[in-house]
Amino acid sequence: MEDDFQKKILDWLGKINGGNSAIDGICDGKRRRKRSPTSETLQLVSPPASLDAMAQKTPRKRKALDPDETPRPQVPSPWCPSSSASEASSAAGTPSTRKQLMNLQLSSSGVQYRVLDVDAPPVAAEELVNKLEDIGRAHGILPKTLESDIEGKLCGLNLDFRKWRYSFTPMEEKDDLPGRIPSFEEVLRVHRKAKECQEYNHEEASWNSQVHLRLLEYIFEDPSSGQCDDYNALSCTTARPHRSFKPASSPPKMIDICIYWSPRTPDDNGLGNLITKFRAATPTQTVNHTDFEPICARPLLLSIETKKPGVNLDTAQLQMGSWHAAQWAFLRWAVGEKLRVRYNFNMLDTDEGRQALEAEELSILSTLGFIPGIIIQGHRWLLVLSTYDCGKTVMWTDRQFGTTQSYLEIYAVIAGIRQLTAWTRDVYLEWFHKNILDGLCFTESHPTTTVTLPI
């Protein structure tokens, strides 16, 4: 029976190979001497027509990976169970996160990373860091007028009120922070959504829409009357830093959410006209370092980068560092353009003139001191900030000031957001108005103007 089966196989192979067997070592169960190859035996077996058609199809090109794209779920391959994001990035031709961080650190106009030590923060940021540290402990984050209402709601949920005892400020303190304090019911809704996202392993985009943007909307918008004051937040996952300002040693990095200035009154003492004039002079044609259209006439105040729980913070720090470096480069360019109007053009052709201009640019930037930002990792809200040192951005990371894991900690997040927005109102916007917009004498430039920044 076995011999008959072998003969049938050999007969079939002979027919498809021009009458010659493709197997020389099997016949009637005996080993034959190996024959010399002939022209007939070297003929290739013709593939089936269906395989010919498949071979003629143009292979599909692999889609290049965008390092800033919001991650999408992928079906794990049984052949590569241990592949990592960094390996996939390297395989696609994009340097790993660690490599990009090192490139930024080595670049003369890149980013240095340091730990935000609350006991020794940058001098300019000391007051704000201390306020956020108190907020992180839930000290004085709510007005006394809400105490009895919240205590009643907690008792109705059989929750202990004792840990809230330091959270209420005296009656005489006035709340002049931007935005509003969401109701207890709104806080419950955010907590429920955050718990859902964690328990069912939601993607980053779902965390943003269900939790982060929802909470920011509760802060900056009243359910009945809309925007509370002159500030709001929106998703900006497609906003890229303009090529004129991004660090040369890093691919363009994006953020997820931004808080921006959006005045309710159309004129606001002529500031709108100054912004329009400024936009006409910038390479971005906006008032920011990105040409993202939804905020083209509304200054970007606070940048927020988000990640899922457990995701390595290196990527978020890389994105925030590169984004802040572009923002500092934009501010320096804007300050320099305004100064050049006062300088004699012949003077700028000399080394002494250029050095004097550079020294004045750095002096003006030093009066701003720092720029804060936020990294969100799942539940955790982290303060980061950047300073500027002779052409290089120094990124200080990071310090938690609240989470969405409990009702009290959500109120800490709310207090932190309102406090940071107040800083942008009292410091950043005032500085921007005084040193860039006030007395503006820019000449209009083409939107493709190449900006050369001193190193």
C-alpha positions, 0 to 999 in steps of 0.5 A, a space after each residue: 500500500 505504501 509503495 502504491 502511494 509513493 508511485 502515485 506521487 512520483 507519477 504526478 510529479 513527473 507529469 507536472 515536470 515534463 515527464 521527469 521525476 522531481 525526486 531522484 532518491 525515492 523509487 520502489 523503496 530503493 535509493 537511486 544514485 544521484 543523477 547529473 542535472 539536465 536541462 529538463 530536470 532544471 525546469 521550474 514547476 509552473 505555479 497555478 494560475 491563481 498564484 501567478 495572479 497573486 504574484 503580479 499584484 503590487 505589494 502594499 506599502 507599509 504606512 509610516 508611523 507618526 510618532 505623535 499620532 494618538 495610539 491605536 489598539 493593535 492585534 498582538 502577533 503570535 510570532 512577536 509577543 514581546 515587541 515593544 513600542 520603541 522597537 516598532 518605532 525603530 523598525 519604522 525608521 523613527 528614533 526611539 523616545 530615549 534617542 530623541 531625548 538624547 538628541 534634544 539634550 545635545 542640541 544647542 537649541 534643544 531641551 534639558 530635563 531636570 527634576 521639579 524639586 518642590 524644596 528647590 524649584 526655579 526661583 521664578 516659579 517658587 510661589 506657583 509651585 508652593 501653591 500647587 503643593 498646597 493644592 496637592 495636599 487638598 489644603 484650602 481648595 474650596 470656599 467655606 460656603 460649600 462645606 455644609 452642602 458637601 458634608 451632607 452629600 458625603 454623609 448620604 454616600 456613607 463616606 467619611 468627611 474627616 479628611 476634608 477638614 483642611 479643604 475649606 478656606 475662611 469665609 472672608 477669602 474672596 475667590 477671584 480665580 478664573 472659571 467655576 467650581 463644578 457642582 458635586 454632581 458633576 464631580 461624581 460624573 467625572 469620577 464615574 467616567 474615570 473609573 470606567 476608563 481605568 477598569 475597561 482599559 479605555 484608549 487615550 482618546 477615550 480618556 480625553 473625551 470622557 474625563 479630561 475635556 469633560 472636567 475642563 468644560 465643567 470648570 470653564 463653562 456654566 451649564 446654563 450660560 456657557 463660557 464663564 469668563 475669558 478662558 476655555 479649553 479644547 482638543 488640539 491633537 492635530 496642532 503642530 509647532 511651526 517648522 520655523 520654531 520647532 527644535 531642529 533635532 526633534 520631529 514635530 511634537 504635538 500635545 492633546 489639549 490646550 487652555 486658551 484666552 477667549 475674551 467674551 467682549 469683542 474689543 477688549 481695549 483694542 487688544 483684538 486689533 493688536 493681535 490681528 496686526 501681529 498675526 499678519 507679521 508671523 510665519 504662522 499667521 496666528 498669535 501662537 507658535 502653531 498654525 492651528 486654526 481654532 486658536 489662530 487669534 486666541 493666545 495659547 496659555 496652558 499646554 496639556 499632554 495626556 497618556 493612558 495609565 501606566 504608559 512611560 512618561 518619557 514620551 509625554 516629557 519629550 512631547 512637552 519639552 519639544 512643544 515648549 522649546 518651540 513656544 520659547 523660540 516663538 516668543 524670542 522671535 517676536 521679542 526680537 522683531 519688535 526690538 529690531 524696529 528700534 535698532 539701526 539696521 546698520 548697527 545689526 550688521 556688526 557683531 556688537 549690534 547683534 550681541 546687544 540685540 541678543 542680550 536684550 532679547 534674553 533679558 526680556 524673556 527672563 522677566 517672564 521667568 517660566 511657562 507651566 504645563 500639565 501632563 496627565 497620566 490616566 488619573 494623575 495630573 502632573 505639573 511641569 514647567 520650562 525655563 529658558 537659558 541662552 537659547 536652550 529650554 530647561 524642562 522641569 518635571 514633574 509634580 502631582 497636584 491632583 487625581 480623578 481617583 476620589 472626589 476630594 482629589 478631583 476638587 484638587 485638580 479643579 483648584 490646580 487648573 484654576 490657579 494655573 489659569 490665574 497665573 496665565 492671566 496675571 503674568 503671561 498675558 500681561 507680559 505678552 501684551 507689554 513685550 510683544 503686542 504693545 506699541 507693535 510696529 511689525 512689518 507684514 511678512 509672508 507666511 513662509 518666511 524663514 525665521 533664523 534664531 540666534 544660537 
